[in-house]
Amino acid sequence: MIEITTFRPELKNDFIALNKQWIEKYFRIEESDLKTFANVEKIITEGGQIFFAIDKESNLTAGCCALVNHGGDGFELAKMAVAPEFQGRGIGSRLVGELLRHARRIGAGRVFLIGNTKLEESIKLYKKHGFREIPIVGNTYERCDIMLEKTFCVRKIEPQDQIAVAQIVRNAFLEFSAPLKNTVYDDPRTFTICDTIINSLSDYYVYIEDNVLLGGCGFYPTEGLPKGYAEVIKFYLRQEARGKGIGGILLNKVINNSKSMGYSHLYIESFPEFSSAVAMYQKYGFHAIPHRLGNSGHTATSIFMVKDLAQV
């Protein structure tokens, strides 16, 4: 079994050895490599992270990669390596996936990498994770001839986002065979979120990656809710965006910003069909209550949950 973990001092030499191995196989060690190997801990102290794939049966380090902070919201994916005996098992993809989850979580706006087209499998891997080729800028390596990047953005909804959000919401109901009547699926306000939240103590945020809107989440003082309550509204993601930490980013933004607007509690309605989402709400401190609150108009919902923001 492979376990993904983060930097520990005893893994430093494995990080150096794995990277020296592939660099010397295809190229040569350069001055920039030597600087990195001489002060591996600097990656951590300057706001980056190193990820390791550990084979639990043998306790061997199967692979590694680093997220290097370049200041602001820019980070580099660097020093990606998988030991020859562990290649072909999807370890590189798992490392990149964990690195990107971490990058999203810490608010990175951009992750870039500089590679070589000679390493075709690695370029395919990066493109599989959504990296796109861009012009090379600031390259310090002789061996590198290609640059790729991913971009991340969380912002308030804009009018041009509304149709994309509505399609994500409706597709989720179809995907999970959730009720379509008396839900957000057939609610015309699903297509006019900007009109709903204007001039009220509410907000709605969208998550955009590589210029593609992947999901959204907001809060709104639904009519009939107890004083100090806001409802979490239209929290849905594209299928390909799930399991990457994006939902947690959006929900945390709603939790923190609703509290800053003076709300004391968040309320949410859902369905048994969305069991994974319900489990996520529980993880973030929502607890089930036996009855509906407020008048959302979505009378088909059957799960009701509340979070006390005093605990935030």
C-alpha positions in Angstrom: 0.0 0.0 0.0 1.2 3.5 -0.9 0.8 6.3 1.6 1.2 10.0 0.7 2.9 12.0 3.4 4.7 15.4 3.8 8.2 16.3 4.6 10.1 14.8 7.5 13.8 15.3 8.1 14.5 11.6 7.8 13.2 11.7 4.2 15.5 14.5 3.0 18.1 12.1 1.6 15.5 10.1 -0.2 14.3 13.3 -1.9 17.8 14.1 -3.0 18.6 10.6 -4.1 15.4 10.1 -6.1 15.9 13.3 -8.0 19.6 12.8 -8.7 18.7 9.4 -10.1 16.4 10.6 -12.9 18.3 13.8 -13.6 21.6 11.9 -14.2 19.8 9.3 -16.3 18.5 11.8 -18.8 20.5 15.0 -18.3 23.1 16.4 -15.9 23.0 17.9 -12.4 22.9 21.7 -12.7 23.7 24.6 -10.4 20.0 25.1 -9.5 19.7 21.5 -8.5 22.7 21.7 -6.2 21.3 24.8 -4.5 18.0 22.9 -3.9 19.8 19.8 -2.6 22.0 21.8 -0.3 19.0 23.4 1.5 16.0 21.2 1.1 14.4 22.5 4.3 14.2 26.0 2.7 11.3 24.7 0.5 9.3 24.2 3.8 10.4 27.3 5.6 9.5 29.6 2.7 6.0 28.4 2.5 6.2 25.4 0.2 5.8 21.7 0.9 7.4 18.3 -0.2 5.2 15.3 -0.7 6.4 11.7 -0.5 4.9 8.4 -1.5 5.9 5.7 1.0 5.4 2.0 0.3 4.1 0.7 3.6 5.1 -2.9 3.0 8.8 -2.2 2.4 8.9 1.2 4.1 10.7 2.5 1.0 10.2 6.0 -0.5 8.6 5.3 -3.8 8.4 8.9 -5.1 8.3 12.6 -4.2 7.5 16.1 -5.5 7.8 19.6 -4.2 5.6 22.7 -4.2 7.9 25.7 -4.1 6.7 29.1 -3.1 7.7 31.9 -5.5 6.0 34.7 -3.7 2.5 36.1 -3.9 0.1 33.4 -5.0 2.6 31.7 -7.4 4.0 28.2 -6.8 6.2 25.8 -8.7 5.7 22.0 -9.0 9.3 20.9 -8.9 11.6 17.9 -8.3 9.0 15.2 -9.3 10.5 11.7 -9.1 9.3 8.1 -8.9 11.7 5.2 -8.2 12.1 2.9 -11.2 10.8 -0.1 -9.3 7.6 1.7 -8.5 6.8 3.2 -11.8 3.6 2.3 -13.7 1.5 2.2 -10.5 0.0 5.6 -10.7 2.2 7.0 -7.9 3.2 10.1 -9.9 -0.5 11.0 -10.4 -1.3 10.6 -6.7 1.6 12.8 -5.8 0.5 15.5 -8.2 -3.0 15.2 -7.1 -2.1 15.7 -3.4 0.2 18.6 -4.3 -2.6 20.3 -6.2 -5.1 19.7 -3.3 -2.6 21.4 -1.0 -2.1 24.3 -3.4 -5.8 24.9 -3.6 -6.1 24.7 0.2 -3.4 27.4 0.8 -4.9 29.8 -1.8 -2.4 29.4 -4.6 -3.5 31.3 -7.7 -1.0 29.6 -10.0 1.1 26.4 -10.1 3.6 26.2 -12.9 6.3 23.7 -13.8 9.3 23.6 -16.2 10.0 20.3 -17.9 11.5 18.6 -20.9 9.5 17.2 -23.9 11.9 14.3 -23.9 10.1 13.0 -20.8 6.9 12.3 -22.7 5.1 10.4 -19.9 5.7 13.1 -17.3 4.3 15.8 -19.7 1.2 13.5 -20.4 0.7 13.2 -16.6 0.8 17.0 -16.0 -1.6 17.6 -18.9 -3.9 14.9 -17.5 -4.1 17.0 -14.3 -5.0 20.1 -16.3 -1.6 21.8 -16.8 -1.5 23.8 -20.1 1.5 24.8 -22.0 2.6 28.5 -21.8 5.6 30.5 -23.1 8.8 29.8 -21.1 9.6 32.6 -18.6 12.3 32.7 -15.9 13.8 29.3 -16.7 17.1 28.7 -14.9 17.6 25.1 -16.1 19.6 24.2 -19.2 17.6 21.0 -19.7 14.1 22.5 -19.7 12.3 23.3 -23.0 8.6 23.4 -21.9 6.6 25.4 -19.3 3.1 24.5 -18.1 0.7 26.0 -15.6 -2.6 25.6 -13.8 -4.6 28.6 -12.4 -7.0 28.8 -9.5 -9.5 31.4 -8.5 -12.3 31.8 -5.9 -14.4 34.9 -6.4 -17.9 36.3 -6.1 -20.4 35.3 -8.7 -20.8 37.6 -11.7 -23.8 37.7 -14.1 -22.0 35.8 -16.8 -21.5 32.9 -14.4 -25.2 32.2 -13.7 -26.0 29.8 -16.5 -22.9 27.7 -15.8 -23.8 27.5 -12.1 -27.4 26.5 -12.9 -26.2 23.8 -15.3 -23.9 22.4 -12.6 -26.8 22.4 -10.1 -29.2 20.7 -12.4 -26.7 18.1 -13.6 -26.0 17.0 -10.0 -29.7 16.3 -9.5 -29.8 14.2 -12.6 -26.6 12.4 -11.8 -27.7 11.3 -8.3 -31.4 10.8 -9.3 -32.5 13.3 -6.7 -36.0 14.7 -6.7 -36.6 17.3 -9.4 -39.8 18.9 -8.2 -40.0 21.5 -5.4 -36.1 21.7 -5.3 -33.5 24.0 -6.6 -33.7 21.9 -9.9 -37.0 23.5 -10.8 -36.6 26.8 -8.9 -36.3 29.6 -11.5 -34.0 31.5 -9.0 -31.3 28.9 -9.7 -30.7 30.8 -12.9 -30.7 34.3 -11.3 -28.4 34.0 -8.3 -27.1 37.5 -8.7 -30.6 38.9 -8.5 -31.3 36.8 -5.4 -28.3 38.0 -3.4 -28.3 41.7 -4.4 -29.1 44.2 -1.7 -29.1 41.5 1.0 -26.6 40.2 3.7 -25.6 37.3 1.5 -23.0 36.3 -1.0 -22.2 33.5 -3.5 -18.8 32.3 -4.6 -17.6 30.4 -7.6 -14.5 28.3 -8.0 -12.7 28.6 -11.3 -9.7 26.4 -12.4 -7.9 26.9 -15.7 -10.7 29.3 -16.7 -13.4 26.6 -16.2 -16.1 27.2 -13.5 -16.2 24.1 -11.4 -18.8 24.9 -8.8 -20.2 27.4 -6.3 -21.6 27.9 -2.9 -23.3 30.8 -1.1 -25.3 31.9 1.9 -28.6 33.8 2.1 -31.0 34.9 4.9 -33.9 32.8 3.7 -37.4 34.0 4.7 -38.6 32.5 7.9 -35.3 31.5 9.3 -34.6 32.3 13.0 -32.8 35.5 13.7 -29.1 35.3 13.0 -29.5 32.3 10.6 -28.4 32.1 7.0 -29.0 29.2 4.6 -26.2 27.6 2.6 -27.4 27.8 -0.9 -26.7 26.0 -4.2 -23.6 24.2 -3.1 -22.7 22.0 -6.1 -19.6 21.0 -8.0 -19.0 19.5 -11.4 -18.4 15.7 -11.3 -14.7 16.1 -12.2 -14.1 18.7 -9.4 -15.1 16.4 -6.6 -12.5 14.8 -4.3 -10.0 17.6 -4.8 -10.7 19.7 -1.8 -12.6 22.3 -3.8 -15.8 21.8 -1.8 -14.0 22.5 1.4 -12.5 25.7 0.1 -16.0 27.0 -0.9 -17.7 25.9 2.3 -14.9 27.4 4.5 -15.4 30.7 2.6 -19.1 30.6 3.3 -18.6 29.8 6.9 -16.0 32.5 7.6 -17.7 35.2 5.5 -21.2 34.6 6.9 -19.8 34.9 10.4 -18.0 38.1 9.5 -21.4 39.5 8.3 -22.8 38.8 11.8 -24.6 35.5 11.3 -24.7 33.2 14.3 -25.8 30.0 12.5 -25.8 28.3 9.1 -28.6 26.1 8.0 -28.6 23.7 5.1 -31.2 21.4 3.4 -30.3 18.2 1.5 -31.3 14.7 0.3 -30.2 11.2 1.1 -29.1 10.9 -2.5 -26.4 13.4 -1.7 -24.9 11.3 1.0 -21.3 12.3 0.3 -22.2 15.9 0.6 -24.1 15.3 3.9 -21.0 13.5 5.3 -19.0 16.6 4.4 -21.4 18.9 6.2 -21.0 16.7 9.3 -17.2 16.9 9.0 -17.5 20.7 9.0 -19.6 20.8 12.1 -23.2 20.7 10.8 -25.5 18.5 12.9 -28.9 17.1 11.9 -32.1 18.6 13.2 -35.5 16.9 13.0 -37.4 19.6 11.0 -37.3 22.2 8.4 -36.4 25.8 9.1 -37.5 28.8 7.1 -39.3 28.9 3.7 -36.9 28.1 0.9 -39.7 26.7 -1.2 -37.8 23.5 -1.6 -40.3 21.3 0.1 -38.9 18.0 -1.3 -35.8 18.2 0.9 -35.7 15.7 3.8 -32.4 16.4 5.5 -31.9 19.5 7.7 -28.7 20.6 9.3 -27.4 23.5 11.4 -23.9 24.8 12.3 -23.2 27.1 15.2 -20.8 29.8 14.0 -19.7 30.5 17.6 -17.5 27.5 17.2 -15.6 29.0 14.3 
